[in-house]
């Protein structure tokens, strides 16, 4: 996921918001298969990875992210 956010926002706050909102939206859809994949009742694992890419052209970053989907 590529996110552009204000530098005054803490990464932890951003991640928690994204996880919380997406969890509520997914649960509202009531997908039955999700129940088997929960971490003790939580939709998302408590961990996350965040990396910065300041200065790199956005298209290069987008290309890199999209290439991560392809098997090697």
N, CA, C, O and CB atoms as a CASP TS submission, in Angstrom:
PFRMAT TS
TARGET T0000
AUTHOR 0000-0000-0000
METHOD Language model
MODEL 1
PARENT N/A
ATOM      1  N   UNK     1       0.847  -1.144   0.000  1.00  0.00           N
ATOM      2  CA  UNK     1       0.000   0.000   0.000  1.00  0.00           C
ATOM      3  C   UNK     1       0.910   1.230   0.000  1.00  0.00           C
ATOM      4  O   UNK     1       1.842   1.327   0.799  1.00  0.00           O
ATOM      5  CB  UNK     1      -0.973  -0.015   1.214  1.00  0.00           C
ATOM      6  N   UNK     2       0.637   2.131  -0.875  1.00  0.00           N
ATOM      7  CA  UNK     2       1.384   3.382  -0.947  1.00  0.00           C
ATOM      8  C   UNK     2       0.508   4.487  -0.389  1.00  0.00           C
ATOM      9  O   UNK     2      -0.595   4.721  -0.883  1.00  0.00           O
ATOM     10  CB  UNK     2       1.829   3.702  -2.408  1.00  0.00           C
ATOM     11  N   UNK     3       0.999   5.172   0.646  1.00  0.00           N
ATOM     12  CA  UNK     3       0.208   6.191   1.326  1.00  0.00           C
ATOM     13  C   UNK     3       1.007   7.487   1.398  1.00  0.00           C
ATOM     14  O   UNK     3       2.181   7.489   1.766  1.00  0.00           O
ATOM     15  CB  UNK     3      -0.201   5.720   2.746  1.00  0.00           C
ATOM     16  N   UNK     4       0.360   8.572   1.046  1.00  0.00           N
ATOM     17  CA  UNK     4       0.938   9.895   1.203  1.00  0.00           C
ATOM     18  C   UNK     4       0.196  10.556   2.358  1.00  0.00           C
ATOM     19  O   UNK     4      -1.024  10.711   2.307  1.00  0.00           O
ATOM     20  CB  UNK     4       0.837  10.745  -0.128  1.00  0.00           C
ATOM     21  N   UNK     5       0.925  10.942   3.392  1.00  0.00           N
ATOM     22  CA  UNK     5       0.269  11.531   4.562  1.00  0.00           C
ATOM     23  C   UNK     5       1.116  12.683   5.096  1.00  0.00           C
ATOM     24  O   UNK     5       2.313  12.756   4.817  1.00  0.00           O
ATOM     25  CB  UNK     5       0.042  10.461   5.668  1.00  0.00           C
ATOM     26  N   UNK     6       0.502  13.582   5.862  1.00  0.00           N
ATOM     27  CA  UNK     6       1.238  14.731   6.400  1.00  0.00           C
ATOM     28  C   UNK     6       2.341  14.279   7.363  1.00  0.00           C
ATOM     29  O   UNK     6       2.134  13.346   8.138  1.00  0.00           O
ATOM     30  CB  UNK     6       0.273  15.696   7.117  1.00  0.00           C
ATOM     31  N   UNK     7       3.497  14.923   7.324  1.00  0.00           N
ATOM     32  CA  UNK     7       4.612  14.502   8.186  1.00  0.00           C
ATOM     33  C   UNK     7       4.337  14.662   9.680  1.00  0.00           C
ATOM     34  O   UNK     7       5.042  14.064  10.493  1.00  0.00           O
ATOM     35  CB  UNK     7       5.840  15.285   7.830  1.00  0.00           C
ATOM     36  N   UNK     8       3.349  15.440  10.058  1.00  0.00           N
ATOM     37  CA  UNK     8       3.029  15.611  11.485  1.00  0.00           C
ATOM     38  C   UNK     8       2.240  14.427  12.047  1.00  0.00           C
ATOM     39  O   UNK     8       2.115  14.292  13.264  1.00  0.00           O
ATOM     40  CB  UNK     8       2.234  16.898  11.692  1.00  0.00           C
ATOM     41  N   UNK     9       1.713  13.576  11.178  1.00  0.00           N
ATOM     42  CA  UNK     9       0.944  12.403  11.618  1.00  0.00           C
ATOM     43  C   UNK     9       1.925  11.278  11.949  1.00  0.00           C
ATOM     44  O   UNK     9       2.795  10.946  11.144  1.00  0.00           O
ATOM     45  CB  UNK     9      -0.085  11.945  10.515  1.00  0.00           C
ATOM     46  N   UNK    10       1.779  10.705  13.126  1.00  0.00           N
ATOM     47  CA  UNK    10       2.632   9.587  13.532  1.00  0.00           C
ATOM     48  C   UNK    10       2.272   8.350  12.713  1.00  0.00           C
ATOM     49  O   UNK    10       1.096   8.080  12.468  1.00  0.00           O
ATOM     50  CB  UNK    10       2.485   9.299  15.054  1.00  0.00           C
ATOM     51  N   UNK    11       3.292   7.600  12.292  1.00  0.00           N
ATOM     52  CA  UNK    11       3.055   6.390  11.496  1.00  0.00           C
ATOM     53  C   UNK    11       2.148   5.424  12.251  1.00  0.00           C
ATOM     54  O   UNK    11       1.251   4.828  11.653  1.00  0.00           O
ATOM     55  CB  UNK    11       4.392   5.700  11.142  1.00  0.00           C
ATOM     56  N   UNK    12       2.364   5.262  13.542  1.00  0.00           N
ATOM     57  CA  UNK    12       1.536   4.362  14.343  1.00  0.00           C
ATOM     58  C   UNK    12       0.068   4.781  14.289  1.00  0.00           C
ATOM     59  O   UNK    12      -0.810   3.927  14.165  1.00  0.00           O
ATOM     60  CB  UNK    12       2.026   4.336  15.798  1.00  0.00           C
ATOM     61  N   UNK    13      -0.208   6.066  14.378  1.00  0.00           N
ATOM     62  CA  UNK    13      -1.595   6.551  14.306  1.00  0.00           C
ATOM     63  C   UNK    13      -2.198   6.261  12.939  1.00  0.00           C
ATOM     64  O   UNK    13      -3.354   5.848  12.843  1.00  0.00           O
ATOM     65  CB  UNK    13      -1.657   8.064  14.598  1.00  0.00           C
ATOM     66  N   UNK    14      -1.425   6.474  11.889  1.00  0.00           N
ATOM     67  CA  UNK    14      -1.894   6.199  10.533  1.00  0.00           C
ATOM     68  C   UNK    14      -2.224   4.717  10.361  1.00  0.00           C
ATOM     69  O   UNK    14      -3.294   4.368   9.861  1.00  0.00           O
ATOM     70  CB  UNK    14      -0.837   6.631   9.503  1.00  0.00           C
ATOM     71  N   UNK    15      -1.311   3.856  10.772  1.00  0.00           N
ATOM     72  CA  UNK    15      -1.507   2.408  10.638  1.00  0.00           C
ATOM     73  C   UNK    15      -2.718   1.954  11.449  1.00  0.00           C
ATOM     74  O   UNK    15      -3.541   1.182  10.956  1.00  0.00           O
ATOM     75  CB  UNK    15      -0.243   1.644  11.094  1.00  0.00           C
ATOM     76  N   UNK    16      -2.832   2.429  12.685  1.00  0.00           N
ATOM     77  CA  UNK    16      -3.985   2.040  13.516  1.00  0.00           C
ATOM     78  C   UNK    16      -5.297   2.483  12.883  1.00  0.00           C
ATOM     79  O   UNK    16      -6.282   1.745  12.915  1.00  0.00           O
ATOM     80  CB  UNK    16      -3.860   2.640  14.926  1.00  0.00           C
ATOM     81  N   UNK    17      -5.319   3.677  12.309  1.00  0.00           N
ATOM     82  CA  UNK    17      -6.538   4.149  11.642  1.00  0.00           C
ATOM     83  C   UNK    17      -6.873   3.276  10.442  1.00  0.00           C
ATOM     84  O   UNK    17      -8.022   2.873  10.264  1.00  0.00           O
ATOM     85  CB  UNK    17      -6.379   5.611  11.200  1.00  0.00           C
ATOM     86  N   UNK    18      -5.871   2.986   9.622  1.00  0.00           N
ATOM     87  CA  UNK    18      -6.102   2.153   8.434  1.00  0.00           C
ATOM     88  C   UNK    18      -6.596   0.763   8.812  1.00  0.00           C
ATOM     89  O   UNK    18      -7.521   0.235   8.194  1.00  0.00           O
ATOM     90  CB  UNK    18      -4.821   2.038   7.607  1.00  0.00           C
ATOM     91  N   UNK    19      -5.979   0.177   9.823  1.00  0.00           N
ATOM     92  CA  UNK    19      -6.395  -1.158  10.266  1.00  0.00           C
ATOM     93  C   UNK    19      -7.809  -1.124  10.849  1.00  0.00           C
ATOM     94  O   UNK    19      -8.623  -2.001  10.560  1.00  0.00           O
ATOM     95  CB  UNK    19      -5.405  -1.710  11.310  1.00  0.00           C
ATOM     96  N   UNK    20      -8.096  -0.124  11.658  1.00  0.00           N
ATOM     97  CA  UNK    20      -9.417  -0.035  12.298  1.00  0.00           C
ATOM     98  C   UNK    20     -10.533   0.169  11.292  1.00  0.00           C
ATOM     99  O   UNK    20     -11.547  -0.528  11.329  1.00  0.00           O
ATOM    100  CB  UNK    20      -9.436   1.096  13.304  1.00  0.00           C
ATOM    101  N   UNK    21     -10.347   1.118  10.400  1.00  0.00           N
ATOM    102  CA  UNK    21     -11.375   1.415   9.401  1.00  0.00           C
ATOM    103  C   UNK    21     -11.577   0.234   8.461  1.00  0.00           C
ATOM    104  O   UNK    21     -12.713  -0.147   8.175  1.00  0.00           O
ATOM    105  CB  UNK    21     -11.000   2.667   8.600  1.00  0.00           C
ATOM    106  N   UNK    22     -10.476  -0.348   7.977  1.00  0.00           N
ATOM    107  CA  UNK    22     -10.624  -1.473   7.045  1.00  0.00           C
ATOM    108  C   UNK    22     -11.251  -2.680   7.738  1.00  0.00           C
ATOM    109  O   UNK    22     -12.029  -3.408   7.121  1.00  0.00           O
ATOM    110  CB  UNK    22      -9.258  -1.860   6.449  1.00  0.00           C
ATOM    111  N   UNK    23     -10.924  -2.901   9.009  1.00  0.00           N
ATOM    112  CA  UNK    23     -11.519  -4.014   9.755  1.00  0.00           C
ATOM    113  C   UNK    23     -13.030  -3.838   9.870  1.00  0.00           C
ATOM    114  O   UNK    23     -13.790  -4.778   9.638  1.00  0.00           O
ATOM    115  CB  UNK    23     -10.888  -4.125  11.158  1.00  0.00           C
ATOM    116  N   UNK    24     -13.461  -2.633  10.228  1.00  0.00           N
ATOM    117  CA  UNK    24     -14.908  -2.385  10.338  1.00  0.00           C
ATOM    118  C   UNK    24     -15.601  -2.579   8.992  1.00  0.00           C
ATOM    119  O   UNK    24     -16.680  -3.169   8.928  1.00  0.00           O
ATOM    120  CB  UNK    24     -15.173  -0.960  10.865  1.00  0.00           C
ATOM    121  N   UNK    25     -14.992  -2.089   7.928  1.00  0.00           N
ATOM    122  CA  UNK    25     -15.611  -2.215   6.600  1.00  0.00           C
ATOM    123  C   UNK    25     -15.709  -3.680   6.173  1.00  0.00           C
ATOM    124  O   UNK    25     -16.727  -4.109   5.629  1.00  0.00           O
ATOM    125  CB  UNK    25     -14.806  -1.416   5.556  1.00  0.00           C
ATOM    126  N   UNK    26     -14.643  -4.442   6.422  1.00  0.00           N
ATOM    127  CA  UNK    26     -14.647  -5.859   6.039  1.00  0.00           C
ATOM    128  C   UNK    26     -15.657  -6.633   6.877  1.00  0.00           C
ATOM    129  O   UNK    26     -16.376  -7.480   6.346  1.00  0.00           O
ATOM    130  CB  UNK    26     -13.237  -6.473   6.200  1.00  0.00           C
ATOM    131  N   UNK    27     -15.722  -6.359   8.162  1.00  0.00           N
ATOM    132  CA  UNK    27     -16.671  -7.063   9.036  1.00  0.00           C
ATOM    133  C   UNK    27     -18.120  -6.731   8.683  1.00  0.00           C
ATOM    134  O   UNK    27     -18.998  -7.582   8.825  1.00  0.00           O
ATOM    135  CB  UNK    27     -16.404  -6.710  10.501  1.00  0.00           C
ATOM    136  N   UNK    28     -18.377  -5.515   8.230  1.00  0.00           N
ATOM    137  CA  UNK    28     -19.735  -5.142   7.825  1.00  0.00           C
ATOM    138  C   UNK    28     -20.196  -5.964   6.624  1.00  0.00           C
ATOM    139  O   UNK    28     -21.390  -6.215   6.464  1.00  0.00           O
ATOM    140  CB  UNK    28     -19.802  -3.645   7.493  1.00  0.00           C
ATOM    141  N   UNK    29     -19.259  -6.381   5.788  1.00  0.00           N
ATOM    142  CA  UNK    29     -19.602  -7.205   4.618  1.00  0.00           C
ATOM    143  C   UNK    29     -19.931  -8.638   5.030  1.00  0.00           C
ATOM    144  O   UNK    29     -20.546  -9.383   4.267  1.00  0.00           O
ATOM    145  CB  UNK    29     -18.445  -7.205   3.604  1.00  0.00           C
ATOM    146  N   UNK    30     -19.521  -9.019   6.234  1.00  0.00           N
ATOM    147  CA  UNK    30     -19.810 -10.341   6.806  1.00  0.00           C
ATOM    148  C   UNK    30     -19.363 -11.489   5.910  1.00  0.00           C
ATOM    149  O   UNK    30     -20.164 -12.331   5.505  1.00  0.00           O
ATOM    150  CB  UNK    30     -21.289 -10.470   7.078  1.00  0.00           C
ATOM    151  N   UNK    31     -18.066 -11.506   5.610  1.00  0.00           N
ATOM    152  CA  UNK    31     -17.492 -12.613   4.850  1.00  0.00           C
ATOM    153  C   UNK    31     -17.313 -13.805   5.787  1.00  0.00           C
ATOM    154  O   UNK    31     -16.562 -13.703   6.757  1.00  0.00           O
ATOM    155  CB  UNK    31     -16.130 -12.205   4.196  1.00  0.00           C
ATOM    156  N   UNK    32     -17.975 -14.927   5.530  1.00  0.00           N
ATOM    157  CA  UNK    32     -17.884 -16.074   6.444  1.00  0.00           C
ATOM    158  C   UNK    32     -16.475 -16.661   6.556  1.00  0.00           C
ATOM    159  O   UNK    32     -16.122 -17.184   7.613  1.00  0.00           O
ATOM    160  CB  UNK    32     -18.833 -17.153   5.992  1.00  0.00           C
ATOM    161  N   UNK    33     -15.674 -16.591   5.518  1.00  0.00           N
ATOM    162  CA  UNK    33     -14.345 -17.205   5.542  1.00  0.00           C
ATOM    163  C   UNK    33     -13.356 -16.436   6.422  1.00  0.00           C
ATOM    164  O   UNK    33     -12.292 -16.966   6.743  1.00  0.00           O
ATOM    165  CB  UNK    33     -13.798 -17.303   4.130  1.00  0.00           C
ATOM    166  N   UNK    34     -13.672 -15.231   6.810  1.00  0.00           N
ATOM    167  CA  UNK    34     -12.737 -14.422   7.596  1.00  0.00           C
ATOM    168  C   UNK    34     -12.561 -14.979   9.000  1.00  0.00           C
ATOM    169  O   UNK    34     -11.467 -14.896   9.559  1.00  0.00           O
ATOM    170  CB  UNK    34     -13.219 -12.978   7.671  1.00  0.00           C
ATOM    171  N   UNK    35     -13.601 -15.539   9.575  1.00  0.00           N
ATOM    172  CA  UNK    35     -13.529 -16.055  10.940  1.00  0.00           C
ATOM    173  C   UNK    35     -12.400 -17.034  11.158  1.00  0.00           C
ATOM    174  O   UNK    35     -11.850 -17.102  12.258  1.00  0.00           O
ATOM    175  CB  UNK    35     -14.811 -16.707  11.299  1.00  0.00           C
ATOM    176  N   UNK    36     -12.036 -17.804  10.129  1.00  0.00           N
ATOM    177  CA  UNK    36     -10.967 -18.802  10.247  1.00  0.00           C
ATOM    178  C   UNK    36      -9.585 -18.157  10.261  1.00  0.00           C
ATOM    179  O   UNK    36      -8.609 -18.808  10.634  1.00  0.00           O
ATOM    180  CB  UNK    36     -11.055 -19.805   9.102  1.00  0.00           C
ATOM    181  N   UNK    37      -9.484 -16.908   9.866  1.00  0.00           N
ATOM    182  CA  UNK    37      -8.176 -16.280   9.691  1.00  0.00           C
ATOM    183  C   UNK    37      -7.888 -15.194  10.718  1.00  0.00           C
ATOM    184  O   UNK    37      -6.940 -14.429  10.544  1.00  0.00           O
ATOM    185  CB  UNK    37      -8.075 -15.698   8.315  1.00  0.00           C
ATOM    186  N   UNK    38      -8.670 -15.108  11.770  1.00  0.00           N
ATOM    187  CA  UNK    38      -8.487 -14.059  12.766  1.00  0.00           C
ATOM    188  C   UNK    38      -7.361 -14.384  13.733  1.00  0.00           C
ATOM    189  O   UNK    38      -7.101 -15.552  14.022  1.00  0.00           O
ATOM    190  CB  UNK    38      -9.773 -13.837  13.531  1.00  0.00           C
ATOM    191  N   UNK    39      -6.691 -13.347  14.235  1.00  0.00           N
ATOM    192  CA  UNK    39      -5.661 -13.475  15.260  1.00  0.00           C
ATOM    193  C   UNK    39      -6.334 -13.235  16.603  1.00  0.00           C
ATOM    194  O   UNK    39      -6.380 -12.100  17.076  1.00  0.00           O
ATOM    195  CB  UNK    39      -4.469 -12.469  15.023  1.00  0.00           C
ATOM    196  N   UNK    40      -6.848 -14.272  17.213  1.00  0.00           N
ATOM    197  CA  UNK    40      -7.505 -14.132  18.514  1.00  0.00           C
ATOM    198  C   UNK    40      -8.656 -13.143  18.484  1.00  0.00           C
ATOM    199  O   UNK    40      -8.837 -12.384  19.436  1.00  0.00           O
ATOM    200  CB  UNK    40      -6.503 -13.704  19.554  1.00  0.00           C
ATOM    201  N   UNK    41      -9.434 -13.132  17.417  1.00  0.00           N
ATOM    202  CA  UNK    41     -10.565 -12.231  17.293  1.00  0.00           C
ATOM    203  C   UNK    41     -10.258 -10.956  16.534  1.00  0.00           C
ATOM    204  O   UNK    41     -11.177 -10.229  16.156  1.00  0.00           O
ATOM    205  CB  UNK    41     -11.066 -11.887  18.633  1.00  0.00           C
ATOM    206  N   UNK    42      -8.989 -10.672  16.304  1.00  0.00           N
ATOM    207  CA  UNK    42      -8.592  -9.454  15.578  1.00  0.00           C
ATOM    208  C   UNK    42      -8.403  -9.775  14.099  1.00  0.00           C
ATOM    209  O   UNK    42      -7.869 -10.826  13.748  1.00  0.00           O
ATOM    210  CB  UNK    42      -7.284  -8.850  16.174  1.00  0.00           C
ATOM    211  N   UNK    43      -8.839  -8.875  13.251  1.00  0.00           N
ATOM    212  CA  UNK    43      -8.686  -9.084  11.815  1.00  0.00           C
ATOM    213  C   UNK    43      -7.234  -8.940  11.388  1.00  0.00           C
ATOM    214  O   UNK    43      -6.757  -9.706  10.552  1.00  0.00           O
ATOM    215  CB  UNK    43      -9.558  -8.104  11.041  1.00  0.00           C
ATOM    216  N   UNK    44      -6.527  -7.972  11.949  1.00  0.00           N
ATOM    217  CA  UNK    44      -5.140  -7.720  11.574  1.00  0.00           C
ATOM    218  C   UNK    44      -4.201  -8.150  12.684  1.00  0.00           C
ATOM    219  O   UNK    44      -4.550  -8.112  13.864  1.00  0.00           O
ATOM    220  CB  UNK    44      -4.930  -6.241  11.246  1.00  0.00           C
ATOM    221  N   UNK    45      -3.028  -8.551  12.299  1.00  0.00           N
ATOM    222  CA  UNK    45      -1.961  -8.825  13.253  1.00  0.00           C
ATOM    223  C   UNK    45      -1.571  -7.502  13.924  1.00  0.00           C
ATOM    224  O   UNK    45      -1.740  -6.446  13.316  1.00  0.00           O
ATOM    225  CB  UNK    45      -0.723  -9.496  12.548  1.00  0.00           C
ATOM    226  N   UNK    46      -1.058  -7.530  15.147  1.00  0.00           N
ATOM    227  CA  UNK    46      -0.674  -6.279  15.800  1.00  0.00           C
ATOM    228  C   UNK    46       0.582  -5.636  15.205  1.00  0.00           C
ATOM    229  O   UNK    46       0.899  -4.492  15.532  1.00  0.00           O
ATOM    230  CB  UNK    46      -0.458  -6.526  17.265  1.00  0.00           C
ATOM    231  N   UNK    47       1.289  -6.344  14.350  1.00  0.00           N
ATOM    232  CA  UNK    47       2.524  -5.799  13.788  1.00  0.00           C
ATOM    233  C   UNK    47       2.283  -5.117  12.443  1.00  0.00           C
ATOM    234  O   UNK    47       1.220  -5.263  11.839  1.00  0.00           O
ATOM    235  CB  UNK    47       3.558  -6.905  13.630  1.00  0.00           C
ATOM    236  N   UNK    48       3.279  -4.376  11.989  1.00  0.00           N
ATOM    237  CA  UNK    48       3.231  -3.731  10.679  1.00  0.00           C
ATOM    238  C   UNK    48       4.644  -3.351  10.261  1.00  0.00           C
ATOM    239  O   UNK    48       5.555  -3.303  11.087  1.00  0.00           O
ATOM    240  CB  UNK    48       2.308  -2.479  10.704  1.00  0.00           C
ATOM    241  N   UNK    49       4.817  -3.087   8.990  1.00  0.00           N
ATOM    242  CA  UNK    49       6.080  -2.567   8.464  1.00  0.00           C
ATOM    243  C   UNK    49       5.778  -1.271   7.746  1.00  0.00           C
ATOM    244  O   UNK    49       4.804  -1.186   6.998  1.00  0.00           O
ATOM    245  CB  UNK    49       6.781  -3.592   7.508  1.00  0.00           C
ATOM    246  N   UNK    50       6.596  -0.270   7.963  1.00  0.00           N
ATOM    247  CA  UNK    50       6.457   0.996   7.254  1.00  0.00           C
ATOM    248  C   UNK    50       7.843   1.405   6.776  1.00  0.00           C
ATOM    249  O   UNK    50       8.811   1.346   7.534  1.00  0.00           O
ATOM    250  CB  UNK    50       5.813   2.104   8.165  1.00  0.00           C
ATOM    251  N   UNK    51       7.932   1.812   5.539  1.00  0.00           N
ATOM    252  CA  UNK    51       9.186   2.293   4.979  1.00  0.00           C
ATOM    253  C   UNK    51       8.952   3.624   4.300  1.00  0.00           C
ATOM    254  O   UNK    51       7.852   3.896   3.820  1.00  0.00           O
ATOM    255  CB  UNK    51       9.780   1.274   3.990  1.00  0.00           C
ATOM    256  N   UNK    52       9.967   4.445   4.257  1.00  0.00           N
ATOM    257  CA  UNK    52       9.818   5.738   3.585  1.00  0.00           C
ATOM    258  C   UNK    52      10.565   5.726   2.262  1.00  0.00           C
ATOM    259  O   UNK    52      11.500   4.950   2.066  1.00  0.00           O
ATOM    260  CB  UNK    52      10.331   6.886   4.480  1.00  0.00           C
ATOM    261  N   UNK    53      10.148   6.575   1.382  1.00  0.00           N
ATOM    262  CA  UNK    53      10.782   6.630   0.058  1.00  0.00           C
ATOM    263  C   UNK    53      10.880   8.081  -0.408  1.00  0.00           C
ATOM    264  O   UNK    53      10.702   8.372  -1.591  1.00  0.00           O
ATOM    265  CB  UNK    53       9.985   5.780  -0.975  1.00  0.00           C
ATOM    266  N   UNK    54      11.157   8.967   0.503  1.00  0.00           N
ATOM    267  CA  UNK    54      11.259  10.381   0.183  1.00  0.00           C
ATOM    268  C   UNK    54      12.271  10.646  -0.923  1.00  0.00           C
ATOM    269  O   UNK    54      13.383  10.117  -0.907  1.00  0.00           O
ATOM    270  CB  UNK    54      11.631  11.164   1.419  1.00  0.00           C
ATOM    271  N   UNK    55      11.873  11.464  -1.872  1.00  0.00           N
ATOM    272  CA  UNK    55      12.767  11.844  -2.959  1.00  0.00           C
ATOM    273  C   UNK    55      12.653  10.983  -4.198  1.00  0.00           C
ATOM    274  O   UNK    55      13.020  11.425  -5.286  1.00  0.00           O
ATOM    275  CB  UNK    55      14.156  11.806  -2.483  1.00  0.00           C
ATOM    276  N   UNK    56      12.148   9.755  -4.060  1.00  0.00           N
ATOM    277  CA  UNK    56      11.993   8.885  -5.229  1.00  0.00           C
ATOM    278  C   UNK    56      10.748   9.303  -6.001  1.00  0.00           C
ATOM    279  O   UNK    56       9.728   9.632  -5.395  1.00  0.00           O
ATOM    280  CB  UNK    56      11.901   7.386  -4.805  1.00  0.00           C
ATOM    281  N   UNK    57      10.819   9.296  -7.330  1.00  0.00           N
ATOM    282  CA  UNK    57       9.618   9.628  -8.117  1.00  0.00           C
ATOM    283  C   UNK    57       8.493   8.638  -7.816  1.00  0.00           C
ATOM    284  O   UNK    57       8.729   7.433  -7.726  1.00  0.00           O
ATOM    285  CB  UNK    57       9.940   9.625  -9.637  1.00  0.00           C
ATOM    286  N   UNK    58       7.294   9.140  -7.663  1.00  0.00           N
ATOM    287  CA  UNK    58       6.143   8.317  -7.279  1.00  0.00           C
ATOM    288  C   UNK    58       5.916   7.158  -8.245  1.00  0.00           C
ATOM    289  O   UNK    58       5.535   6.068  -7.819  1.00  0.00           O
ATOM    290  CB  UNK    58       4.889   9.176  -7.206  1.00  0.00           C
ATOM    291  N   UNK    59       6.140   7.375  -9.525  1.00  0.00           N
ATOM    292  CA  UNK    59       5.934   6.292 -10.498  1.00  0.00           C
ATOM    293  C   UNK    59       6.915   5.151 -10.284  1.00  0.00           C
ATOM    294  O   UNK    59       6.552   3.989 -10.463  1.00  0.00           O
ATOM    295  CB  UNK    59       6.067   6.824 -11.922  1.00  0.00           C
ATOM    296  N   UNK    60       8.133   5.454  -9.909  1.00  0.00           N
ATOM    297  CA  UNK    60       9.133   4.410  -9.628  1.00  0.00           C
ATOM    298  C   UNK    60       8.706   3.607  -8.401  1.00  0.00           C
ATOM    299  O   UNK    60       8.800   2.379  -8.397  1.00  0.00           O
ATOM    300  CB  UNK    60      10.547   5.036  -9.404  1.00  0.00           C
ATOM    301  N   UNK    61       8.246   4.286  -7.376  1.00  0.00           N
ATOM    302  CA  UNK    61       7.788   3.607  -6.158  1.00  0.00           C
ATOM    303  C   UNK    61       6.570   2.738  -6.470  1.00  0.00           C
ATOM    304  O   UNK    61       6.503   1.588  -6.036  1.00  0.00           O
ATOM    305  CB  UNK    61       7.446   4.638  -5.048  1.00  0.00           C
ATOM    306  N   UNK    62       5.617   3.278  -7.213  1.00  0.00           N
ATOM    307  CA  UNK    62       4.414   2.527  -7.590  1.00  0.00           C
ATOM    308  C   UNK    62       4.798   1.268  -8.381  1.00  0.00           C
ATOM    309  O   UNK    62       4.272   0.182  -8.138  1.00  0.00           O
ATOM    310  CB  UNK    62       3.453   3.421  -8.427  1.00  0.00           C
ATOM    311  N   UNK    63       5.711   1.434  -9.315  1.00  0.00           N
ATOM    312  CA  UNK    63       6.171   0.299 -10.129  1.00  0.00           C
ATOM    313  C   UNK    63       6.793  -0.779  -9.242  1.00  0.00           C
ATOM    314  O   UNK    63       6.521  -1.968  -9.414  1.00  0.00           O
ATOM    315  CB  UNK    63       7.195   0.769 -11.193  1.00  0.00           C
ATOM    316  N   UNK    64       7.618  -0.361  -8.306  1.00  0.00           N
ATOM    317  CA  UNK    64       8.268  -1.299  -7.389  1.00  0.00           C
ATOM    318  C   UNK    64       7.219  -2.083  -6.591  1.00  0.00           C
ATOM    319  O   UNK    64       7.320  -3.302  -6.456  1.00  0.00           O
ATOM    320  CB  UNK    64       9.222  -0.546  -6.429  1.00  0.00           C
ATOM    321  N   UNK    65       6.221  -1.380  -6.067  1.00  0.00           N
ATOM    322  CA  UNK    65       5.181  -2.030  -5.264  1.00  0.00           C
ATOM    323  C   UNK    65       4.403  -3.027  -6.120  1.00  0.00           C
ATOM    324  O   UNK    65       4.147  -4.151  -5.688  1.00  0.00           O
ATOM    325  CB  UNK    65       4.220  -0.976  -4.655  1.00  0.00           C
ATOM    326  N   UNK    66       4.030  -2.622  -7.323  1.00  0.00           N
ATOM    327  CA  UNK    66       3.262  -3.516  -8.194  1.00  0.00           C
ATOM    328  C   UNK    66       4.063  -4.755  -8.577  1.00  0.00           C
ATOM    329  O   UNK    66       3.479  -5.823  -8.764  1.00  0.00           O
ATOM    330  CB  UNK    66       2.821  -2.776  -9.453  1.00  0.00           C
ATOM    331  N   UNK    67       5.353  -4.644  -8.695  1.00  0.00           N
ATOM    332  CA  UNK    67       6.187  -5.795  -9.039  1.00  0.00           C
ATOM    333  C   UNK    67       6.278  -6.801  -7.898  1.00  0.00           C
ATOM    334  O   UNK    67       6.645  -7.955  -8.122  1.00  0.00           O
ATOM    335  CB  UNK    67       7.579  -5.331  -9.424  1.00  0.00           C
ATOM    336  N   UNK    68       5.951  -6.382  -6.680  1.00  0.00           N
ATOM    337  CA  UNK    68       6.007  -7.296  -5.537  1.00  0.00           C
ATOM    338  C   UNK    68       4.952  -8.378  -5.627  1.00  0.00           C
ATOM    339  O   UNK    68       5.087  -9.422  -4.988  1.00  0.00           O
ATOM    340  CB  UNK    68       5.840  -6.529  -4.241  1.00  0.00           C
ATOM    341  N   UNK    69       3.897  -8.153  -6.410  1.00  0.00           N
ATOM    342  CA  UNK    69       2.824  -9.146  -6.558  1.00  0.00           C
ATOM    343  C   UNK    69       3.257 -10.342  -7.409  1.00  0.00           C
ATOM    344  O   UNK    69       2.750 -11.451  -7.243  1.00  0.00           O
ATOM    345  CB  UNK    69       1.592  -8.495  -7.180  1.00  0.00           C
ATOM    346  N   UNK    70       4.197 -10.099  -8.318  1.00  0.00           N
ATOM    347  CA  UNK    70       4.587 -11.131  -9.287  1.00  0.00           C
ATOM    348  C   UNK    70       5.508 -12.163  -8.655  1.00  0.00           C
ATOM    349  O   UNK    70       6.456 -11.798  -7.959  1.00  0.00           O
ATOM    350  CB  UNK    70       5.274 -10.495 -10.499  1.00  0.00           C
ATOM    351  N   UNK    71       5.242 -13.465  -8.888  1.00  0.00           N
ATOM    352  CA  UNK    71       6.162 -14.500  -8.388  1.00  0.00           C
ATOM    353  C   UNK    71       7.485 -14.430  -9.143  1.00  0.00           C
ATOM    354  O   UNK    71       7.513 -14.066 -10.318  1.00  0.00           O
ATOM    355  CB  UNK    71       5.535 -15.915  -8.532  1.00  0.00           C
ATOM    356  N   UNK    72       8.566 -14.772  -8.478  1.00  0.00           N
ATOM    357  CA  UNK    72       9.904 -14.728  -9.111  1.00  0.00           C
ATOM    358  C   UNK    72      10.284 -16.067  -9.679  1.00  0.00           C
ATOM    359  O   UNK    72      11.368 -16.212 -10.244  1.00  0.00           O
ATOM    360  CB  UNK    72      10.966 -14.283  -8.110  1.00  0.00           C
TER
END
